[in-house]
Every structure is written in structure tokens, then in C-alpha cells.
């Protein structure tokens, strides 16, 4: 009769398993069948392991006051249940001395809650515990208590309890699988809806944050927050950018990098790259200690949507700048007459406009192609982004390793103010670039001109300035044609021609200095700078006046000149300037 009763309980439990996916209902029915079929069983508790807390928490119970019972959270080796979980083996505590000894390590708070849950009873007289074993390991423990002095559980009871524990495991895994599938479908459905809702980055991020139940924010490639799930998320994102810049850069510039868990001032977070096929264009920050597989699914879908949204916005900007670049190319080819009225309106040229040409040269010649291409794309987008904020209309023509800019000026600023403004702009722009990555470029500014027909001349001047400053190999980023001074004359000539003139004018003098380790060239330069005043030259050279007279006599003899005045001194001065120019170019 007893075996028949147990068999019917198992059959009833199996029927419940196949009749519903309601986990709470299944487990409650199982607990009822266990207590009913096991003689002397007074109460039962089903504990489930919670990974986030690293604790065993109550999932179902019978015979106790659940109000207190459900507040208990056991360590994985605490009490009879903890011992069963950690060993993954069924345990029989036959007598009160066994249960009392096994519960010696119960924490005070859990002991108090347990006492309130059992009411008049203090400790079970006899207890059996069966682990819930799955492929992943132990997922919980089923515990049955007897408070009767006449009932002591044995191995046969444990075997029956382990059968019910196996059914509980199946019920939990089925419910978990169903919940996993249901949540997966919801994630796909809601992320797809967010993509189609035309709410942009903000709508996608709000949906993602709701699905993973965590705060999120998204950075663009300049580490600026473009959207956040809340005011708190934006504040955390701002602190993250300030305190964890290296972490952000590591994700941004490592195309094949993976997300990783970090912590900053007690705030745990994950960083995920928002990527296209070739580059990283943003970062998703998720503020959490742990993420499960479905969180990861939602995040992967979100990153894909963020990338598509960002690239869509980027394509609109790029298409506009490419078209304006095409119009600028027409201007360089002197085809202003072919512009339609809408094109003229887009370009922003009027009868009162003035213009300035700027040339940018990229100088990262020795970088690997992949790295150079990635950095140039970042440079390209930042350039477009920054010039958009200028008060002047700017046309940009991208020539791969070179950029031509046409500034269209429609106010009354003078040339000096305009040049100073753009020198400041490009120095600031260079600072921003270097904060993001190591990248070298040089900018040359041409002359401000009033007629669009003069564009080729200003463009040529801008290119010469960019080439000149690049050849100097110093830390200067930008150079203006106006600052070239007398060097403007030399830019129009071939280097060989300039070197030949220097040799003709100063060759014997330079050869003599090199051979005798003398300072005749330096003396001649100082003499000219002092307006051919020998006394001033002696003072500037820290030598006696007679020494200067002697040196000048040697200079005249070496150069074959009777005097150092008029046209001859002018030619020598030009040769000195040329030599200085050649030394820095």
C-alpha cells in the first residue's frame, strides 16, 4: 500500500509537469506530493541557487510561515542545505543531534528567520536533503524535515526524495528554457520595433535599457555621450569618460577587442564596441556587475542598430560634403559659370563674399595601411564635424592624403582677424586629434581674395605653405602665406636654382669657414642685420672692432668684391635668406 501511494504521487507530479509551464504551480504541487507521500514529513523547502547573490534562496515551501522563510538566503556551505549543495550529494540527518550540529554555522539573521518560520518548533528531529542536479551542476536543494520523535528518515526515504528532486530539476529547466525562449523572442521583437519606429538612437537605447533592466549610455568616436537611458546614466557616463579614458580608448581603437567588466569608484560597468565591418564608431556602456546570455543577445542587437543609425547619419553628412567637394573641384577648374542657382545657393557665394583657401597634408606615411585608413577616417569625420560649427561656410575637397578647403567669408573681418581665427581653429583641432590618437597633419593658409577667379592663386599659395611647414619637420601645425615674408619669393623657384644662387654668392665664404672653423659667414650676416655698422656688429659679436674690420676685409677678398654696399649687399642678403629657407625646407 505504501509503495502504491508513493507511485501515485510520482504519477501526479509527472502529470503536473506536463500540464503547465507555471513553475510556481509545478513546484508547489511537487512539495505537496512529497510531504503527503513521505511518512512523518512535516515540512519541506526548495532552495534555488542565485548566481547574482551567490546564495541559496527559497523558491517554494510548505509547512512554514513563508513570510519569514522567503527572506532566508544561505551561503553555499551554510547549514544542512548548504552542505548538500556544496557536496552535490544527498544527506540524511537522522537524529536531532545531527541536525543541531549541522546547523551550528547558520548565520544569526538566518537562524532568527528560521525560528520565526517554524513557529513553536526549534530544530528538526530528522532531516533529509536531496540536491537538484542538472548538466550544469547543482542548481538547488530539496529539504524535508520531521519534528516528530517517532520518525527518523532513512536511505529509502532519501532515494524517494531524490526522485522528486529530479522532477523538480526537470520542472525548473523546462520553465527556464521556456522563459529563455520567450524572452529571446521578446528581445528580437522589441529591438526590431525600435529599429522601425524612427525614434533614432534615443529610442533604441531606451528599449535596450528596459530589456536588460540596466542603465546604459552610448558614446560617439570622440567619447561624447550621444544618448543615455536616464539622468543617472548620463552622470555615470560622464564620470566614466573622465576617470576611465584609457578603457574607452582601448575599446575604440581595438577593432577585434571584446567587451570586459570594469569598475570605477565602486560602479561596475561593461564596454561594448559599436562597429561597422572595418572600424569602431562608438561605444556602448552598460552599468552592471553581471550580464546573462540574453542580456548579451539584446546588447549585440543594440550595438548593431546603433552602428546602423550612426552610419546612416554619417552617410547623410558624407554625401553632402562629397557633393560640396565636387562643387569646389569645379571652382578650381574655373567652372563657376556652369553652377545652377540651387548650387550657388548651397555654396553660399554672393557678390559680397571673400574667400580663403586652406590646404591640409596628411603626413603619416609610414603607418600600416589598415591603421592609417582607420585613423584617416576618424580624422575625416572630425574635420567635417568641426568645420560645420564654424560661422563661415566651408567647402571641403577630400583628395585622400590631402584636403582642400574653401572658406567663404560674408562679414567685415579684416584679413589678419580671419587668418588668426583659422590658425587658432587648426591648433585647437590638432589638440583634439592628438587626444584621440597620434596623427600628423600640416595646414597651409593662402591669401584672402575677393574674386572667385583668384582661387587658383590662393590655392597654390596654401599648398606651398603646407609643403613648407611639413618640410621644416618641427612641431608647427599651421602656417600662413602672409607669415612667409620674403620666403614667398623663393617658393616659386626650384630648389636647385636657389642652391645655385647661394653657391654663387656665398660659396667661397662657406667653404673657408668649414675648412678653418671660422665665423666669416656669421659675421657677414650680423653686419647686414646691423645696417653695415661695424661698431654695432662688433658689439653684437662680442669681439673687438679691429677684429670685425679684419674679418670684413677677408670677406671682401674671398667674395672678390671691393665693397659691401648697394646692389652687392642686397644680393648677399638675398643669398643669406635663401640659405636659411633651404635649411628649413
C-alpha positions, -999 to +999 in steps of 0.1 A: +000+000+000+028+024+009+046+017-025+014+022-043+009+056-026+044+067-035+039+056-071+007+076-074+024+107-060+051+104-086+025+100-113+006+130-101+038+150-101+046+139-136+011+150-147+017+184-133+050+187-152+032+180-185+002+202-178+016+236-173+048+258-176+038+278-145+069+270-124+055+282-091+024+259-095+046+229-105+069+233-076+041+238-051+024+207-063+056+187-060+061+199-025+026+189-015+031+154-030+065+150-012+051+159+022+020+138+016+038+106+005+067+107+029+056+093+063+064+117+092+073+146+068+061+178+085+076+205+062+096+210+031+117+237+015+130+240-021+161+262-023+174+275-057+209+288-062+210+325-072+242+333-092+239+370-088+238+368-050+259+336-048+232+324-023+207+297-019+172+313-018+138+298-011+117+291-042+089+271-026+080+258+008+053+240+027+046+237+065+064+270+073+055+307+075+066+318+041+067+355+051+098+348+071+110+318+051+114+337+018+138+362+035+164+335+042+195+335+019+220+308+028+257+307+019+266+277-004+280+258+026+256+270+053+235+246+073+222+212+062+211+226+028+244+243+022+263+211+029+242+192+004+246+219-022+284+221-019+289+183-019+262+177-046+252+145-026+221+136-007+223+139+030+205+122+059+204+138+093+188+110+113+186+125+149+183+159+165+220+158+175+228+156+137+205+184+127+217+206+156+254+200+147+247+207+110+231+240+118+258+253+140+272+275+112+238+291+105+242+329+104+223+348+132+199+365+109+190+333+091+186+315+124+162+341+136+142+340+104+141+302+105+129+302+141+101+326+132+092+305+102+089+272+121+069+287+150+068+265+181+095+241+169+132+248+174+152+222+153+140+194+131+143+159+148+153+144+114+160+159+080+169+147+045+183+168+017+185+160-020+205+181-045+188+192-078+214+181-103+215+193-139+241+192-167+255+225-154+258+212-119+238+216-087+210+242-091+193+238-058+184+216-028+151+199-017+149+197+021+123+177+041+120+180+079+104+159+106+097+173+140+083+140+154+103+120+179+088+089+163+101+095+128+137+092+116+144+093+079+164+066+063+181+058+029+149+046+014+133+080+021+163+098+006+160+077-026+124+087-029+132+123-022+159+122-049+133+111-074+112+141-065+143+163-067+149+150-102+114+160-112+119+195-097+150+198-117+131+190-149+104+215-140+129+243-134+149+235-165+117+234-186+105+267-171+139+282-176+140+271-212+106+284-219+114+317-202+146+319-222+128+314-254+100+337-246+125+365-235+146+359-266+116+363-289+106+395-270+141+409-273+141+403-311+106+417-314+111+448-294+146+456-308+131+453-343+102+476-334+127+501-320+146+500-353+115+506-373+100+533-350+122+561-364+130+572-328+167+571-336+195+564-311+174+575-281+145+551-288+169+522-294+188+529-262+156+532-242+144+498-255+177+482-248+179+495-212+144+483-205+151+448-219+183+443-199+170+462-168+202+482-166+213+517-172+231+524-205+247+552-224+263+554-259+295+574-268+304+585-303+340+581-315+350+613-298+338+599-264+309+623-263+276+609-249+251+608-277+223+591-257+217+578-222+189+558-205+185+583-177+199+613-160+218+589-136+232+570-166+244+602-182+261+613-150+278+578-147+288+581-183+304+615-178+324+602-147+334+572-168+348+593-196+367+614-170+381+585-149+384+556-174+396+573-206+422+545-212+395+518-211+374+538-236+403+542-259+412+506-257+378+496-269+376+523-295+409+516-312+409+478-309+387+466-338+388+430-327+385+437-290+358+422-268+338+437-240+351+434-205+338+441-170+354+471-152+349+491-121+353+528-114+347+543-080+325+514-070+305+515-102+307+483-122+303+486-160+308+468-193+320+484-225+310+472-260+323+484-293+298+498-318+314+486-350+310+485-388+328+459-408+360+480-407+360+505-379+347+512-344+325+543-344+311+543-309+309+526-275+280+512-255+284+514-217+262+491-196+263+498-159+261+463-143+281+438-124+268+408-143+252+401-176+235+369-187+233+354-222+201+371-231+214+404-219+243+398-242+218+390-271+200+423-265+233+442-264+246+426-296+214+436-314+215+470-299+251+476-310+242+466-345+213+491-345+235+518-330+261+512-357+235+514-385+220+545-370+254+562-367+264+552-402+232+564-416+237+599-401+273+597-412+263+589-448+240+619-450+268+642-438+293+625-461+270+627-492+266+664-486+303+671-481+311+649-511+287+670-532+302+702-519+336+688-526+326+682-562+314+718-565+347+730-550+366+710-576+345+728-603+356+761-588+393+751-590+387+742-627+372+777-632+337+764-640+317+788-619+296+797-649+282+762-650+267+764-615+229+764-613+210+787-589+205+759-563+242+751-565+251+787-560+227+789-530+242+757-515+278+770-519+268+804-504+287+826-528+274+862-532+288+894-547+300+905-513+318+873-505+355+870-498+374+837-498+404+819-483+420+787-495+434+762-469+454+731-478+459+701-454+486+675-459+485+641-441+520+631-430+516+596-415+534+579-444+549+550-425+518+537-408+505+503-419+477+508-445+449+494-422+459+516-393+463+547-415+430+541-431+412+537-397+429+569-383+422+589-415+385+580-413+384+594-378+403+625-389+379+629-418+348+627-397+362+650-370+372+676-397+337+676-412+322+678-377+343+707-366+341+729-397+303+725-395+304+746-363+323+775-379+304+807-387+318+807-422+306+784-449+334+758-457+337+736-487+359+705-483+375+685-511+389+652-499+419+641-520+428+610-499+460+622-483+453+658-489+423+682-482+415+714-499+392+739-480+375+770-494+363+794-467+335+817-478+335+849-458+304+871-457+313+897-430+336+926-425+365+909-406+399+920-419+425+895-433+445+894-401+415+886-380+405+858-404+439+843-405+443+844-367+409+828-363+418+798-385+453+795-370+436+791-336+410+767-351+436+743-365+457+744-334+426+735-314+416+709-339+451+693-337+448+692-299+415+673-303+431+649-328+460+641-305+437+634-276+421+607-297+452+593-314+487+600-328+481+616-362+503+641-381+490+668-405+501+702-417+479+731-428+488+760-451+467+792-454+467+811-486+457+848-491+422+862-486+409+871-520+378+889-533+371+874-568+364+837-571+386+837-603+416+842-580+410+808-563+438+790-581+464+815-570+453+813-533+451+775-535+487+774-549+499+796-520+481+774-494+497+742-508+532+758-508+527+768-472+516+733-462+546+718-480+569+743-465+558+737-429+559+699-434+594+701-447+606+720-417+600+689-395+591+708-364+561+709-341+543+736-360+509+725-375+498+756-395+515+783-415+501+813-433+513+826-466+514+860-450+539+848-425+563+836-452+576+872-457+604+873-482+603+835-484+573+839-507+597+848-534+616+815-530+585+793-531+581+800-568+615+787-577+631+752-580+653+742-551+683+735-574+680+771-588+681+785-552+710+764-542+729+775-572+724+812-564+735+806-528+767+789-540+774+817-565+770+844-538+784+827-507+802+796-518+838+807-511+829+821-477+811+790-466+840+768-478+865+789-459+845+787-427+842+749-430+879+745-437+893+769-410+864+767-385+860+804-387+829+827-384+831+848-415+796+839-427+781+847-393+800+880-392+786+890-426+750+881-416+754+902-384+770+930-403+740+932-427+715+929-398+733+959-381+728+980-412+765+977-421+776+994-389+809+979-378+807+992-342+772+976-337+785+944-354+815+942-330+791+947-300+767+921-313+795+897-319+813+903-286+846+910-303+869+940-308+862+965-336+895+957-352+885+920-354+854+930-374+874+952-397+899+923-403+870+898-409+852+921-434+885+926-453+888+887-456+851+885-467+857+911-495+887+892-507+871+858-506+840+871-525+860+891-549+842+923-541+858+958-535+829+969-513+799+955-494+773+981-504+742+988-526+733+961-550+760+937-539+749+938-502+713+932-513+724+902-533+743+888-504+713+894-481+690+875-505+715+846-506+715+845-468+677+844-467+677+817-494+702+796-474+680+798-443+649+789-463+667+759-478+679+747-444+642+745-432+626+732-463 
